[in-house]
Amino acid sequence: MKNSFKLGVEMEVEIEGASKETAQELVEAAHQVCPYSNATRGNIDVTFKIV
């Protein structure tokens, strides 16, 4: 049996002056167009924590 590893990322995001709801919307929109997000989509689990 092979050993396997899974990579994941949790990003903490703070947008000064924005409500948590607005910050969440901005993060989700940016995640859809970000070149790095597009390159890793489906290969790395990414979660965002709005602080």
C-alpha positions as CSV (number, residue, x, y, z in Angstrom):
1,M,0.0,0.0,0.0
2,K,1.3,3.4,-1.0
3,N,1.6,6.3,1.5
4,S,-0.3,9.4,0.4
5,F,-0.5,12.9,1.5
6,K,-3.0,15.6,1.0
7,L,-2.3,19.3,1.0
8,G,-4.7,22.0,2.2
9,V,-4.6,25.7,2.9
10,E,-6.5,27.8,5.4
11,M,-6.2,31.5,4.8
12,E,-7.1,34.1,7.4
13,V,-8.5,37.2,5.7
14,E,-9.0,40.6,7.3
15,I,-10.4,43.5,5.2
16,E,-10.4,46.7,7.3
17,G,-13.6,48.5,7.3
18,A,-15.6,45.7,5.7
19,S,-18.3,43.7,7.4
20,K,-17.7,39.9,7.7
21,E,-20.5,39.4,5.0
22,T,-18.9,41.8,2.6
23,A,-15.4,40.4,3.2
24,Q,-16.7,36.9,2.6
25,E,-18.3,38.0,-0.7
26,L,-15.0,39.7,-1.8
27,V,-12.9,36.7,-0.9
28,E,-15.2,34.3,-2.8
29,A,-15.2,36.6,-5.9
30,A,-11.4,37.0,-5.8
31,H,-11.0,33.2,-5.4
32,Q,-12.9,32.6,-8.6
33,V,-10.5,34.8,-10.7
34,C,-7.2,34.4,-8.9
35,P,-4.6,32.7,-11.2
36,Y,-3.2,30.8,-8.2
37,S,-6.7,29.6,-7.2
38,N,-7.4,28.5,-10.7
39,A,-4.1,26.6,-10.9
40,T,-4.7,24.7,-7.7
41,R,-8.5,24.2,-7.9
42,G,-9.4,20.6,-7.4
43,N,-5.9,19.7,-6.2
44,I,-5.7,21.6,-2.9
45,D,-8.4,22.1,-0.3
46,V,-8.7,25.8,0.4
47,T,-10.7,27.4,3.2
48,F,-11.0,31.0,4.2
49,K,-11.5,32.3,7.7
50,I,-12.7,35.9,7.8
51,V,-11.3,37.6,10.9
